[in-house]
């Protein structure tokens, strides 16, 4: 839980800093960003599943 709170605080700080400096936010558009994160997560789970199913 501490990692989640630290990541949230860091993200909020970066968002405030970039807004203060009038720079574009360093984040992808909302839907494609969420899809990318979900794909990375599912790929990691799929890799573990393949390893346990076929190689152990």
MODELLER restraints for C-alpha pairs under 7 A, 6 or more apart:
rsr = mdl.restraints
at = mdl.atoms
rsr.add(forms.Gaussian(group=physical.xy_distance, feature=features.Distance(at['CA:15:A'], at['CA:25:A']), mean=6.53, stdev=0.5))
rsr.add(forms.Gaussian(group=physical.xy_distance, feature=features.Distance(at['CA:18:A'], at['CA:24:A']), mean=6.77, stdev=0.5))
rsr.add(forms.Gaussian(group=physical.xy_distance, feature=features.Distance(at['CA:18:A'], at['CA:25:A']), mean=6.19, stdev=0.5))
